[in-house]
Amino acid sequence: MLKRTLLFLLLNFAALAIGGLFTGPGVQGDWYTGLAKAPWTPPGWVFGAAWTTIMLAFAPYMARLTGDPATRAGHVRWYAAQWVLNVAWNPLFFAAQAVLPALLTILALTVVVGRFLFAAPIRPWTWRLLVLPYFLWLCVAASLNAYIWWAN
């Protein structure tokens, strides 16, 4: 399980790094700073802390979930969908400034991660707690994205 955990750590942080390449000036950029943002928007440092925590927790969860060779391929496909959606959000939102497509992407990502939380066959159930921060953060992030789409 250690090798799979390390592999998922590498893949998770690669997704964040690739997404970061498309962020550009990001939260400091003129476009983003000029947007009407939700009153519950956290300070910038929270985003980095949240994503680091999420990816650290998601790696052992995925390692455990993919431990059974008979079901591994299906779980890896769901993981790949999650990975692509996660990476796609930054270029859509920051680089293309396409707020609605970014919102639809983060909503799809929330559904996929919700599947990991609520429907994946992982035992004992307490392993699901490792996905809970990801799901909750996506709910917050989707609400922030939706507010920007609605208010701007």
N, C-alpha and C positions, 0 to 999 in steps of 0.2 A: 504494500500500500504506500510505502514511502516514495517509491519511484513514481507512482501515479500522482501522488500529491505534488511532488516537485515538478512533474510535467504540467499539471494544471496551474501551478503557481506561475510557471514560465509563460504559459498561454494566456493566463489572466492578465499578467502585467504587460505582456506584449500588446494585448488589446488596448490597455490604457495608454501605452506609449504611442501606438499607431493613431489612436484617437487624438492624443495630445498634439501630434504633428499637424493636425488639421484645425486645431483650436486657434492658432495664430496668436494675436494679442489677447484673445479670450475675454475674460472678465474685465481686463484693463482697457480693452479696445473701445474706440469711439462708438461703434455701432451698439455694443452691448451696454455700455454705460448710459447711452441715450435712451434705452428702452424703459418703458414703464414696467417695473417689476413688482411681484407680489410682496405684500407687507411681511410675509413669513420667510422671505428669501434669507438664507443664513449667510454669515460672513464667508468670504472666499476661501479661507483656510479650511472650513468645514468640508468642502467638496473633496479636497485631497485626502483628508483624514477619513472621510466616509468611504471613498473608493478603495483606499488601502485596506481598511478593515474588512470591507465586503470581499475583496479578492483573496485576502488571507483566509477568511472563513469558508469561501466557496470552494477552494482547492481541496481540502480534505473531504468535504461533502461529495464532490465529484469523484474523488479517488475511491471513496466507499461505494458510491452508487455504481461505478463502472467495474467493480470487483468481480462480478459474475460474468464470465465470458459468454454465457448464453444470451444475456440481455445487453451486453456492452454496446453493440452497434447502434441500437435504438437510442440509448442515452447519449452516445457521442453525437448522433445527428441532432438531438435537441440542444446539446451543448454548442454545437457548431452554429445553429440558428441563433442562439443567445449571443455567441461571440460576434457574429456578423452584425446583428442588430446593435450591439453595444458599440462596436467600432464605427458603424454608419452614422450614429447620432451626431458626433462632433462635426464631421464635414458638412452634414446637412444644416445643423443649427448655426455654427460659427462661420464656416467657410462660405457656404451658399446663402446663409441668412434665410433659409427656407424654414420658417417657424412651423408651419402646418405639417409638412412632411416629417420634420423632426418630431413633432408631437405624435404623429401616427406611428413613427418608429419606436418611440419610447413606450407607447401604449402596447405595441406588439411585444416589445421586450418584457414588459411587465406581465403580460399573459404567459410568455414562455417561462419566466422565472417563477410565476405563480404555479405553473405545472410542476416545477421542481419542488416547490414547497408543499403543495396540496395533493399531488397525484402520483409522484414518483414512489415506486415500491422500495422504500429504504427502511431498514429495521436496525436498531430500535427507533421509534418515532423521534426521539430526542435529537437525532442527527439533523432533522428538519430545522432545528433552531439555528443551524449554521447558514441557512438560506434566508431566514427571517429578516436579517438586516438588509440584504439585497432587495427583497421584495418591498419592505417598508421605505427604503430610500428611493426606489423607483416610483412609488406612490407619491412621495414628496416631489421628486424631480419632475414627474409628469404634471403635477399640479402647478409647478413653477412655469413649465413650458406652456401649459394651457393658459395660464394667466397672461403670459407675454403675448400669446396668439390673440387672446380676446381683447387685451387692453391696447394693442398697438396697431 
